[in-house]
Amino acid sequence: MSSRRADLIAAVAQIQNHDACINQDILTFCGFLSDDEIVLHIESNMARVARYSETQHKWKRSRRK
């Protein structure tokens, strides 16, 4: 395994542990992807994390009122 691929897999593992992705296995899927496809996989899942975080932030803000 190249060091680039190891770094990409480590990034996916960190995303996997986020609340937005905890119920889906996004890590195992990487075994079937090329390095470039893993980059796209990371980008799409980071977008999910961003949407989740924004939703949680809005929910918390609305509860304070």
N, CA, C and O atoms as a GROMACS GRO file, in nm:
protein
  260
    1MET      N    1   0.086  -0.117   0.000
    1MET     CA    2   0.000   0.000   0.000
    1MET      C    3   0.091   0.123   0.000
    1MET      O    4   0.185   0.132   0.078
    2SER      N    5   0.060   0.216  -0.089
    2SER     CA    6   0.139   0.339  -0.096
    2SER      C    7   0.107   0.429   0.023
    2SER      O    8   0.003   0.414   0.087
    3SER      N    9   0.198   0.520   0.050
    3SER     CA   10   0.174   0.612   0.163
    3SER      C   11   0.056   0.704   0.134
    3SER      O   12  -0.017   0.743   0.225
    4ARG      N   13   0.036   0.739   0.006
    4ARG     CA   14  -0.080   0.823  -0.030
    4ARG      C   15  -0.210   0.749   0.000
    4ARG      O   16  -0.303   0.805   0.058
    5ARG      N   17  -0.216   0.625  -0.040
    5ARG     CA   18  -0.338   0.546  -0.016
    5ARG      C   19  -0.361   0.528   0.134
    5ARG      O   20  -0.475   0.535   0.180
    6ALA      N   21  -0.256   0.505   0.208
    6ALA     CA   22  -0.269   0.491   0.353
    6ALA      C   23  -0.324   0.620   0.414
    6ALA      O   24  -0.408   0.615   0.504
    7ASP      N   25  -0.277   0.734   0.366
    7ASP     CA   26  -0.328   0.863   0.415
    7ASP      C   27  -0.475   0.882   0.379
    7ASP      O   28  -0.554   0.932   0.460
    8LEU      N   29  -0.511   0.844   0.258
    8LEU     CA   30  -0.650   0.855   0.215
    8LEU      C   31  -0.742   0.766   0.298
    8LEU      O   32  -0.850   0.808   0.339
    9ILE      N   33  -0.698   0.644   0.323
    9ILE     CA   34  -0.777   0.550   0.404
    9ILE      C   35  -0.790   0.604   0.546
    9ILE      O   36  -0.896   0.592   0.608
   10ALA      N   37  -0.684   0.663   0.599
   10ALA     CA   38  -0.689   0.722   0.733
   10ALA      C   39  -0.790   0.837   0.738
   10ALA      O   40  -0.861   0.853   0.837
   11ALA      N   41  -0.796   0.917   0.632
   11ALA     CA   42  -0.893   1.026   0.626
   11ALA      C   43  -1.035   0.972   0.624
   11ALA      O   44  -1.124   1.026   0.691
   12VAL      N   45  -1.058   0.866   0.548
   12VAL     CA   46  -1.190   0.805   0.542
   12VAL      C   47  -1.227   0.747   0.680
   12VAL      O   48  -1.342   0.756   0.722
   13ALA      N   49  -1.130   0.689   0.748
   13ALA     CA   50  -1.156   0.634   0.881
   13ALA      C   51  -1.198   0.743   0.978
   13ALA      O   52  -1.286   0.721   1.062
   14GLN      N   53  -1.138   0.861   0.969
   14GLN     CA   54  -1.178   0.972   1.055
   14GLN      C   55  -1.320   1.017   1.023
   14GLN      O   56  -1.399   1.045   1.114
   15ILE      N   57  -1.354   1.024   0.895
   15ILE     CA   58  -1.489   1.062   0.854
   15ILE      C   59  -1.588   0.957   0.903
   15ILE      O   60  -1.698   0.992   0.947
   16GLN      N   61  -1.551   0.830   0.895
   16GLN     CA   62  -1.638   0.721   0.939
   16GLN      C   63  -1.682   0.739   1.084
   16GLN      O   64  -1.793   0.701   1.120
   17ASN      N   65  -1.595   0.794   1.167
   17ASN     CA   66  -1.624   0.810   1.309
   17ASN      C   67  -1.707   0.935   1.340
   17ASN      O   68  -1.744   0.955   1.456
   18HIS      N   69  -1.736   1.017   1.242
   18HIS     CA   70  -1.820   1.136   1.264
   18HIS      C   71  -1.966   1.093   1.276
   18HIS      O   72  -2.008   0.996   1.214
   19ASP      N   73  -2.042   1.166   1.355
   19ASP     CA   74  -2.183   1.133   1.376
   19ASP      C   75  -2.264   1.125   1.246
   19ASP      O   76  -2.360   1.049   1.237
   20ALA      N   77  -2.225   1.202   1.146
   20ALA     CA   78  -2.298   1.202   1.019
   20ALA      C   79  -2.282   1.071   0.942
   20ALA      O   80  -2.368   1.035   0.862
   21CYS      N   81  -2.175   1.000   0.967
   21CYS     CA   82  -2.146   0.878   0.890
   21CYS      C   83  -2.140   0.753   0.975
   21CYS      O   84  -2.111   0.644   0.924
   22ILE      N   85  -2.166   0.765   1.101
   22ILE     CA   86  -2.145   0.654   1.193
   22ILE      C   87  -2.234   0.534   1.160
   22ILE      O   88  -2.199   0.420   1.194
   23ASN      N   89  -2.348   0.555   1.097
   23ASN     CA   90  -2.441   0.446   1.067
   23ASN      C   91  -2.418   0.383   0.930
   23ASN      O   92  -2.492   0.293   0.890
   24GLN      N   93  -2.316   0.429   0.858
   24GLN     CA   94  -2.287   0.372   0.726
   24GLN      C   95  -2.141   0.330   0.720
   24GLN      O   96  -2.054   0.397   0.776
   25ASP      N   97  -2.115   0.221   0.654
   25ASP     CA   98  -1.978   0.174   0.640
   25ASP      C   99  -1.918   0.233   0.514
   25ASP      O  100  -1.932   0.176   0.405
   26ILE      N  101  -1.852   0.347   0.528
   26ILE     CA  102  -1.789   0.410   0.412
   26ILE      C  103  -1.645   0.364   0.394
   26ILE      O  104  -1.585   0.388   0.290
   27LEU      N  105  -1.590   0.298   0.494
   27LEU     CA  106  -1.450   0.256   0.489
   27LEU      C  107  -1.430   0.131   0.405
   27LEU      O  108  -1.338   0.127   0.323
   28THR      N  109  -1.511   0.030   0.423
   28THR     CA  110  -1.496  -0.095   0.350
   28THR      C  111  -1.506  -0.073   0.199
   28THR      O  112  -1.438  -0.138   0.121
   29PHE      N  113  -1.592   0.019   0.160
   29PHE     CA  114  -1.613   0.052   0.020
   29PHE      C  115  -1.483   0.095  -0.048
   29PHE      O  116  -1.467   0.075  -0.168
   30CYS      N  117  -1.391   0.154   0.028
   30CYS     CA  118  -1.265   0.204  -0.030
   30CYS      C  119  -1.177   0.095  -0.087
   30CYS      O  120  -1.091   0.122  -0.171
   31GLY      N  121  -1.196  -0.029  -0.042
   31GLY     CA  122  -1.116  -0.138  -0.096
   31GLY      C  123  -1.138  -0.162  -0.244
   31GLY      O  124  -1.054  -0.224  -0.310
   32PHE      N  125  -1.248  -0.113  -0.296
   32PHE     CA  126  -1.282  -0.133  -0.438
   32PHE      C  127  -1.253  -0.010  -0.523
   32PHE      O  128  -1.280  -0.010  -0.643
   33LEU      N  129  -1.197   0.096  -0.462
   33LEU     CA  130  -1.178   0.222  -0.532
   33LEU      C  131  -1.030   0.250  -0.561
   33LEU      O  132  -0.942   0.205  -0.489
   34SER      N  133  -1.007   0.325  -0.667
   34SER     CA  134  -0.872   0.375  -0.694
   34SER      C  135  -0.845   0.494  -0.602
   34SER      O  136  -0.936   0.544  -0.537
   35ASP      N  137  -0.721   0.540  -0.597
   35ASP     CA  138  -0.688   0.654  -0.513
   35ASP      C  139  -0.769   0.778  -0.551
   35ASP      O  140  -0.818   0.850  -0.464
   36ASP      N  141  -0.783   0.801  -0.681
   36ASP     CA  142  -0.860   0.918  -0.726
   36ASP      C  143  -1.007   0.906  -0.688
   36ASP      O  144  -1.071   1.005  -0.653
   37GLU      N  145  -1.060   0.786  -0.694
   37GLU     CA  146  -1.199   0.765  -0.654
   37GLU      C  147  -1.216   0.782  -0.503
   37GLU      O  148  -1.321   0.828  -0.457
   38ILE      N  149  -1.114   0.745  -0.426
   38ILE     CA  150  -1.121   0.767  -0.281
   38ILE      C  151  -1.124   0.915  -0.250
   38ILE      O  152  -1.194   0.958  -0.158
   39VAL      N  153  -1.048   0.994  -0.324
   39VAL     CA  154  -1.051   1.140  -0.305
   39VAL      C  155  -1.193   1.192  -0.327
   39VAL      O  156  -1.242   1.273  -0.248
   40LEU      N  157  -1.259   1.147  -0.431
   40LEU     CA  158  -1.397   1.189  -0.457
   40LEU      C  159  -1.490   1.139  -0.346
   40LEU      O  160  -1.583   1.210  -0.307
   41HIS      N  161  -1.466   1.020  -0.298
   41HIS     CA  162  -1.544   0.961  -0.188
   41HIS      C  163  -1.528   1.048  -0.062
   41HIS      O  164  -1.625   1.073   0.009
   42ILE      N  165  -1.406   1.091  -0.035
   42ILE     CA  166  -1.380   1.179   0.080
   42ILE      C  167  -1.454   1.310   0.063
   42ILE      O  168  -1.520   1.357   0.156
   43GLU      N  169  -1.445   1.369  -0.055
   43GLU     CA  170  -1.511   1.498  -0.079
   43GLU      C  171  -1.662   1.488  -0.060
   43GLU      O  172  -1.723   1.576   0.002
   44SER      N  173  -1.723   1.383  -0.111
   44SER     CA  174  -1.868   1.370  -0.099
   44SER      C  175  -1.909   1.346   0.046
   44SER      O  176  -2.011   1.399   0.091
   45ASN      N  177  -1.831   1.269   0.119
   45ASN     CA  178  -1.865   1.245   0.259
   45ASN      C  179  -1.834   1.365   0.347
   45ASN      O  180  -1.902   1.386   0.447
   46MET      N  181  -1.736   1.444   0.312
   46MET     CA  182  -1.710   1.569   0.386
   46MET      C  183  -1.826   1.667   0.364
   46MET      O  184  -1.859   1.744   0.454
   47ALA      N  185  -1.885   1.666   0.247
   47ALA     CA  186  -2.003   1.749   0.222
   47ALA      C  187  -2.118   1.704   0.312
   47ALA      O  188  -2.192   1.787   0.364
   48ARG      N  189  -2.133   1.573   0.331
   48ARG     CA  190  -2.236   1.520   0.421
   48ARG      C  191  -2.209   1.566   0.564
   48ARG      O  192  -2.301   1.605   0.636
   49VAL      N  193  -2.082   1.561   0.606
   49VAL     CA  194  -2.045   1.605   0.740
   49VAL      C  195  -2.078   1.754   0.757
   49VAL      O  196  -2.129   1.795   0.861
   50ALA      N  197  -2.048   1.834   0.656
   50ALA     CA  198  -2.075   1.978   0.662
   50ALA      C  199  -2.225   2.005   0.674
   50ALA      O  200  -2.268   2.087   0.755
   51ARG      N  201  -2.306   1.935   0.593
   51ARG     CA  202  -2.451   1.952   0.602
   51ARG      C  203  -2.503   1.910   0.738
   51ARG      O  204  -2.588   1.979   0.796
   52TYR      N  205  -2.454   1.800   0.789
   52TYR     CA  206  -2.496   1.751   0.921
   52TYR      C  207  -2.458   1.853   1.029
   52TYR      O  208  -2.539   1.885   1.116
   53SER      N  209  -2.337   1.903   1.022
   53SER     CA  210  -2.291   2.000   1.122
   53SER      C  211  -2.374   2.127   1.117
   53SER      O  212  -2.408   2.183   1.222
   54GLU      N  213  -2.406   2.174   0.998
   54GLU     CA  214  -2.488   2.294   0.984
   54GLU      C  215  -2.628   2.270   1.039
   54GLU      O  216  -2.685   2.356   1.106
   55THR      N  217  -2.684   2.153   1.012
   55THR     CA  218  -2.817   2.119   1.062
   55THR      C  219  -2.816   2.115   1.214
   55THR      O  220  -2.908   2.166   1.278
   56GLN      N  221  -2.714   2.054   1.272
   56GLN     CA  222  -2.705   2.046   1.418
   56GLN      C  223  -2.688   2.184   1.479
   56GLN      O  224  -2.744   2.213   1.585
   57HIS      N  225  -2.611   2.268   1.413
   57HIS     CA  226  -2.589   2.404   1.463
   57HIS      C  227  -2.720   2.482   1.462
   57HIS      O  228  -2.752   2.552   1.559
   58LYS      N  229  -2.797   2.472   1.354
   58LYS     CA  230  -2.925   2.541   1.346
   58LYS      C  231  -3.023   2.489   1.452
   58LYS      O  232  -3.097   2.566   1.513
   59TRP      N  233  -3.022   2.356   1.472
   59TRP     CA  234  -3.111   2.297   1.571
   59TRP      C  235  -3.077   2.347   1.711
   59TRP      O  236  -3.168   2.381   1.788
   60LYS      N  237  -2.951   2.351   1.745
   60LYS     CA  238  -2.909   2.397   1.877
   60LYS      C  239  -2.942   2.545   1.896
   60LYS      O  240  -2.986   2.586   2.003
   61ARG      N  241  -2.921   2.623   1.791
   61ARG     CA  242  -2.950   2.766   1.798
   61ARG      C  243  -3.099   2.790   1.818
   61ARG      O  244  -3.137   2.878   1.895
   62SER      N  245  -3.184   2.714   1.750
   62SER     CA  246  -3.328   2.732   1.762
   62SER      C  247  -3.379   2.688   1.899
   62SER      O  248  -3.480   2.740   1.946
   63ARG      N  249  -3.312   2.595   1.962
   63ARG     CA  250  -3.352   2.548   2.094
   63ARG      C  251  -3.320   2.648   2.203
   63ARG      O  252  -3.383   2.647   2.309
   64ARG      N  253  -3.221   2.737   2.179
   64ARG     CA  254  -3.183   2.836   2.279
   64ARG      C  255  -3.285   2.948   2.291
   64ARG      O  256  -3.291   3.015   2.394
   65LYS      N  257  -3.365   2.969   2.189
   65LYS     CA  258  -3.459   3.082   2.190
   65LYS      C  259  -3.574   3.060   2.282
   65LYS      O  260  -3.661   3.146   2.293
   0.00000   0.00000   0.00000
